[in-house]
């Protein structure tokens, strides 16, 4: 959004080819355009939602809904198929002719958007499901065990270590999928979680140079440091209190 504000503030001409969506439907004058651009530059850093609703969102509503740029600015659920057939007719270039020299860059950006959107839809069930990473990554209870996932595409090997396995991950090696996500399922032991609540855990992985490194899991819910040791490293803590606590 801030990128869009910067573009609009830098090119006040974009406001001259449409009418603001207001009760009296008055056209914006050139002087008003420059004043709005000045306001946008000032207010965008303050997060002014009122100004956005009044002056920026009407821009989006006036864009043709049939254009691929409208899919970016208006309706993310638009049925976009391939990036190549949706980067030719860019509606914003009809609104602001000063942007036409940058058509190639708009096509590049739209192609990136469409390709990424297709990845979300094909492999994650859509953008909404992708945004629910906290339900998948880190340590989560699943049927009869604990599943741990971590994104580390550059890692050559990975293990989960902690108090539960004596900090020896040889029996808890993780597997990586095509997107660089490492995962492991640790079955319950005699009906009890294999990783006890409030026990320390870390993600151990090997760099390309063969060096093993321990890190706090990125999605950990709790972390502590040993107060008796100067410069002690932080440890992740598996936080899964039983109902009784």
C-alpha positions in Angstrom: 0.0 0.0 0.0 2.8 2.4 0.8 4.3 1.7 -2.5 1.0 2.7 -4.2 0.9 5.9 -2.1 4.4 6.8 -3.2 3.4 6.3 -6.9 0.3 8.4 -6.5 2.1 11.2 -4.6 4.8 11.3 -7.2 2.4 11.5 -10.1 -0.5 13.8 -9.3 -1.4 13.7 -13.0 -3.0 10.3 -12.1 -5.8 12.2 -10.4 -6.9 14.2 -13.4 -8.5 11.6 -15.6 -11.3 10.5 -13.2 -13.9 11.9 -10.9 -13.8 11.2 -7.1 -16.6 8.9 -5.9 -18.4 11.3 -3.6 -22.0 12.4 -3.0 -21.7 15.4 -5.3 -19.4 13.6 -7.8 -17.3 16.7 -8.4 -14.3 16.4 -10.7 -10.9 17.1 -9.1 -9.1 20.2 -10.3 -5.4 20.3 -11.1 -4.8 22.4 -8.0 -6.7 20.0 -5.9 -4.8 17.1 -7.4 -1.5 18.6 -6.2 -2.9 19.3 -2.8 -4.1 15.7 -2.4 -0.7 14.4 -3.5 0.9 16.6 -0.9 -1.5 15.3 1.7 -0.8 11.7 0.7 2.9 12.2 1.0 2.4 13.7 4.5 -0.3 11.4 5.8 0.9 8.0 4.4 3.6 7.9 7.1 0.9 8.4 9.8 -1.4 5.7 8.6 -4.3 8.0 7.8 -7.2 5.7 6.9 -9.6 8.6 6.4 -7.5 10.1 3.7 -7.1 6.8 2.0 -10.8 6.1 1.9 -11.6 9.6 0.6 -8.9 10.0 -2.2 -7.1 6.7 -2.9 -9.8 4.1 -3.0 -11.9 6.1 -5.6 -8.9 5.6 -7.9 -9.3 1.8 -7.5 -13.0 1.9 -8.1 -12.7 3.8 -11.4 -10.2 1.3 -12.8 -11.9 -1.1 -15.3 -12.7 -4.3 -13.7 -11.8 -6.2 -16.8 -8.1 -5.2 -16.7 -5.4 -7.3 -15.0 -4.3 -4.3 -12.9 -7.8 -4.3 -11.4 -7.1 -7.8 -10.1 -4.1 -6.4 -8.3 -5.9 -3.3 -6.9 -9.5 -4.3 -6.5 -10.4 -8.0 -6.6 -7.9 -10.6 -5.5 -10.4 -13.3 -6.3 -10.4 -12.5 -10.0 -10.0 -15.5 -12.2 -6.5 -14.9 -13.5 -5.1 -17.9 -15.4 -1.7 -17.3 -17.0 0.5 -14.3 -16.5 1.2 -13.9 -20.2 -2.4 -13.3 -21.3 -3.1 -10.9 -18.5 -0.2 -8.4 -18.8 -1.1 -6.8 -22.1 -4.0 -4.6 -21.3 -3.0 -2.5 -18.3 -5.8 -0.3 -17.3 -3.9 2.2 -15.3 -2.0 3.3 -18.4 -5.3 4.6 -19.8 -5.9 6.6 -16.7 -2.4 8.1 -16.5 -0.6 8.3 -19.8 2.6 9.5 -18.1 3.1 6.0 -16.9 3.1 4.5 -20.4 7.0 4.5 -20.7 7.0 2.1 -17.8 4.7 -0.4 -19.3 7.4 -3.1 -19.4 7.9 -2.7 -15.7 4.2 -2.9 -15.0 4.0 -6.1 -17.0 6.9 -7.5 -15.1 5.3 -6.7 -11.7 1.9 -8.1 -12.8 3.6 -11.3 -14.0 5.3 -11.7 -10.6 2.0 -11.2 -8.9 0.1 -13.7 -11.1 2.8 -16.3 -10.8 2.9 -16.0 -7.0 -0.9 -16.0 -6.7 -1.0 -19.2 -8.8 1.5 -20.8 -6.4 -0.6 -19.9 -3.4 -3.7 -21.4 -5.1 -2.1 -24.6 -6.4 -0.1 -25.5 -3.3 -1.5 -23.6 -0.3 -5.2 -23.5 -1.0 -5.2 -19.8 -1.7 -3.7 -16.7 0.0 -6.0 -16.9 3.0 -4.8 -20.4 3.8 -1.2 -19.4 3.3 -1.6 -16.6 5.8 -2.5 -19.1 8.5 1.1 -20.2 8.8 0.9 -20.1 12.6 -1.4 -23.1 12.4 1.2 -25.1 10.5 4.6 -23.9 11.3 6.4 -24.4 14.6 5.2 -27.1 17.1 1.6 -28.2 16.7 -0.5 -31.0 18.1 -1.8 -33.3 15.5 -3.4 -36.8 15.8 -1.2 -39.0 18.1 1.8 -36.7 18.0 3.6 -33.4 17.6 4.4 -32.0 14.2 7.2 -29.5 13.8 7.8 -27.5 10.6 10.4 -24.9 9.8 11.3 -23.1 6.6 15.0 -23.2 5.9 15.6 -23.7 2.1 19.4 -23.3 2.4 19.9 -26.0 5.0 21.5 -29.3 3.9 20.2 -31.3 6.9 18.0 -30.6 9.8 17.1 -32.1 13.2 15.0 -31.1 16.2 16.8 -31.3 19.5 16.0 -30.5 23.1 15.6 -31.8 26.6 13.3 -34.5 25.3 16.1 -36.3 23.4 19.2 -35.3 25.4 20.1 -32.7 22.6 20.9 -35.6 20.3 19.0 -35.2 17.0 20.2 -38.4 15.3 16.8 -40.0 15.9 14.8 -36.9 15.0 16.0 -36.0 11.6 13.7 -33.8 9.5 12.6 -34.0 5.9 12.5 -31.1 3.4 9.9 -30.6 0.7 10.3 -28.8 -2.6 9.6 -25.4 -1.0 12.4 -25.6 1.6 10.0 -26.6 4.5 11.5 -29.1 6.9 9.1 -31.2 8.9 8.9 -34.1 11.4 6.2 -35.9 13.3 7.1 -37.1 16.7 4.6 -39.7 18.0 3.3 -39.7 21.5 4.9 -42.0 24.0 2.4 -44.2 26.0 -0.3 -41.6 25.5 1.9 -38.7 26.6 3.4 -36.0 24.4 7.0 -36.9 23.3 8.1 -33.3 24.0 7.0 -32.3 27.5 5.4 -28.9 28.2 7.9 -26.2 29.3 11.0 -28.2 28.0 13.7 -26.6 25.9 13.9 -27.2 22.2 16.0 -25.9 19.2 16.2 -26.3 15.5 19.5 -27.8 14.4 20.6 -27.6 10.8 23.7 -27.9 8.7 25.0 -25.2 6.4 26.4 -25.8 3.0 29.9 -25.6 4.4 29.1 -28.5 6.7 28.8 -26.5 9.9 25.9 -27.4 12.3 24.0 -24.5 13.9 21.4 -24.4 16.6 18.6 -21.8 16.4 15.4 -21.0 18.3 12.5 -22.2 16.1 11.1 -19.2 14.3 7.5 -19.9 15.3 8.3 -20.7 19.0 5.7 -19.4 21.5 8.1 -18.9 24.4 11.9 -18.4 24.9 14.2 -18.1 27.9 17.8 -17.5 28.8 19.8 -18.9 31.7 20.1 -15.9 34.2 23.1 -17.5 35.9 25.3 -17.4 32.8 26.7 -14.3 31.3 26.0 -14.0 27.5 24.0 -17.3 27.6 22.1 -18.1 24.4 18.3 -18.1 24.4 16.5 -21.4 24.2 13.1 -22.1 22.7 10.5 -23.6 25.1 7.8 -26.0 24.0 4.7 -24.4 25.3 1.7 -26.8 25.5 0.2 -26.6 29.0 -2.3 -29.4 29.9 -5.8 -28.3 30.7 -5.1 -28.8 34.4 -2.6 -25.9 34.2 
